[in-house]
Amino acid sequence: MDASKLREKGTEDLQKELLERRKEQFNLQMQKATGQLGRPDQLKVVRRDIARIKTVLNERKNAEQRA
């Protein structure tokens, strides 16, 4: 997911997206632990998506504090 697309979304949408990505990350970690993970690179992609979402949320939080 691209950061510019994330910036277009609302804060509530981003929080929902973050929750979905964390659930997906948990499921992928369980698959990895049981040896059922078909695409190991998917875990890396989800982890980076979570970081991007958190970055955008923190940018908004900091902008609100400055205003």
C-alpha positions as CSV (number, residue, x, y, z in Angstrom):
1,M,0.0,0.0,0.0
2,D,1.3,3.4,-1.0
3,A,1.7,6.1,1.7
4,S,0.1,8.7,-0.6
5,K,-3.0,6.6,-0.8
6,L,-3.0,6.2,3.0
7,R,-2.9,10.0,3.4
8,E,-6.1,10.3,1.4
9,K,-8.0,8.1,3.9
10,G,-9.6,9.4,7.1
11,T,-8.2,8.7,10.6
12,E,-11.0,6.1,11.4
13,D,-10.3,4.3,8.1
14,L,-6.6,4.2,8.9
15,Q,-7.3,2.7,12.4
16,K,-9.6,0.1,10.9
17,E,-6.9,-0.7,8.3
18,L,-4.3,-1.0,11.0
19,L,-6.4,-3.4,13.0
20,E,-7.0,-5.5,9.8
21,R,-3.3,-5.6,9.1
22,R,-2.4,-6.6,12.6
23,K,-4.9,-9.5,12.4
24,E,-3.4,-10.5,9.1
25,Q,0.1,-10.3,10.6
26,F,-1.0,-12.6,13.5
27,N,-2.5,-15.1,11.1
28,L,0.7,-15.1,9.0
29,Q,2.8,-15.6,12.1
30,M,0.7,-18.6,13.2
31,Q,1.0,-20.1,9.7
32,K,4.8,-19.6,9.8
33,A,4.9,-21.3,13.2
34,T,3.0,-24.3,12.0
35,G,4.9,-24.5,8.7
36,Q,1.9,-23.7,6.5
37,L,3.1,-20.3,5.3
38,G,3.2,-20.4,1.5
39,R,4.7,-17.0,0.8
40,P,7.2,-15.9,3.5
41,D,7.6,-12.5,1.9
42,Q,4.0,-11.7,2.7
43,L,4.9,-11.2,6.4
44,K,7.4,-8.5,5.4
45,V,4.9,-6.7,3.3
46,V,2.3,-6.7,6.0
47,R,4.8,-5.5,8.6
48,R,5.8,-2.6,6.3
49,D,2.1,-1.7,5.7
50,I,1.6,-1.5,9.4
51,A,4.6,0.8,9.7
52,R,3.3,3.1,6.9
53,I,-0.1,3.3,8.6
54,K,1.4,4.2,11.9
55,T,3.6,6.8,10.3
56,V,0.6,8.6,8.7
57,L,-1.3,8.4,12.0
58,N,1.6,9.9,13.9
59,E,2.0,12.7,11.2
60,R,-1.6,13.6,11.7
61,K,-1.3,13.6,15.5
62,N,1.7,15.8,15.4
63,A,0.0,18.2,13.0
64,E,-3.0,18.5,15.3
65,Q,-0.7,19.3,18.3
66,R,1.1,22.0,16.4
67,A,-2.1,23.7,15.2
